[in-house]
């Protein structure tokens, strides 16, 4: 379980103790995690006031970060 998906901030824990990527809507397995080693949406779990943010909040942070990157460039 050293693949990035298992430690990603947008991986939500399901009722059957599996993880689901909330961006791409798939259950994370070892085979899938190996193929997603360079995922564009990987984010370390973020904390606010020593409380972990929800996967949805982490996804919003990452999407804002990616959107701000696309606005950079020559003028």
C-alpha positions as a printed NumPy array, in Angstrom:
array([[  0.   ,   0.   ,   0.   ],
       [  2.813,   2.399,  -0.774],
       [  1.001,   3.781,  -3.843],
       [ -0.071,   7.401,  -3.752],
       [ -3.799,   6.613,  -3.987],
       [ -3.813,   5.031,  -0.553],
       [ -2.484,   8.219,   1.075],
       [ -4.342,  10.731,  -1.1  ],
       [ -6.511,  13.395,   0.483],
       [ -9.371,  12.801,  -1.956],
       [ -9.677,   9.088,  -1.164],
       [-12.856,   8.501,   0.84 ],
       [-13.299,   5.496,   3.118],
       [-16.342,   3.392,   2.151],
       [-18.556,   1.356,   4.479],
       [-16.779,  -1.893,   3.505],
       [-13.412,  -0.348,   4.529],
       [-12.283,   0.182,   0.915],
       [-11.149,   3.52 ,  -0.469],
       [-12.854,   5.381,  -3.318],
       [-11.395,   8.18 ,  -5.414],
       [-14.051,  10.892,  -5.277],
       [-12.69 ,  12.635,  -8.371],
       [-12.725,   9.656, -10.732],
       [-15.371,   7.574,  -8.877],
       [-13.583,   4.21 ,  -8.655],
       [-12.717,   1.898,  -5.795],
       [ -8.971,   1.947,  -5.217],
       [ -7.19 ,  -1.379,  -5.545],
       [ -3.488,  -2.22 ,  -5.79 ],
       [ -3.692,  -2.628,  -9.58 ],
       [ -5.443,   0.698, -10.117],
       [ -3.176,   2.538,  -7.668],
       [ -0.085,   1.314,  -9.508],
       [ -1.421,   2.764, -12.761],
       [ -2.24 ,   6.117, -11.167],
       [  1.261,   6.76 ,  -9.787],
       [  1.408,  10.157, -11.505],
       [ -2.164,  11.301, -10.83 ],
       [ -2.727,  14.995, -11.494],
       [ -5.142,  15.28 ,  -8.548],
       [ -2.948,  13.749,  -5.825],
       [ -2.951,  15.871,  -2.666],
       [ -1.613,  15.136,   0.782],
       [ -4.398,  15.154,   3.384],
       [ -4.778,  18.713,   4.678],
       [ -5.558,  19.732,   8.252],
       [ -7.211,  22.768,   9.78 ],
       [ -7.052,  23.276,  13.536],
       [ -5.666,  19.727,  13.876],
       [ -8.807,  18.338,  12.194],
       [ -8.457,  16.558,   8.841],
       [-10.363,  18.106,   5.974],
       [-12.938,  15.938,   4.216],
       [-12.075,  14.414,   0.831],
       [-14.497,  16.878,  -0.789],
       [-12.69 ,  19.831,   0.815],
       [ -9.305,  18.45 ,  -0.273],
       [-10.656,  18.07 ,  -3.819],
       [-11.851,  21.688,  -3.856],
       [ -8.409,  22.851,  -2.688],
       [ -6.677,  20.845,  -5.4  ],
       [ -9.045,  22.041,  -8.123],
       [ -8.456,  25.661,  -7.066],
       [ -4.699,  25.072,  -7.099],
       [ -4.845,  23.577, -10.591],
       [ -7.077,  26.401, -11.837],
       [ -4.683,  29.027, -10.527],
       [ -1.787,  27.318, -12.314],
       [ -3.6  ,  27.543, -15.632],
       [ -3.943,  31.312, -15.24 ],
       [ -0.151,  31.793, -15.113],
       [  1.914,  32.402, -18.165],
       [  3.138,  35.13 , -20.469],
       [  0.965,  38.172, -20.854]])
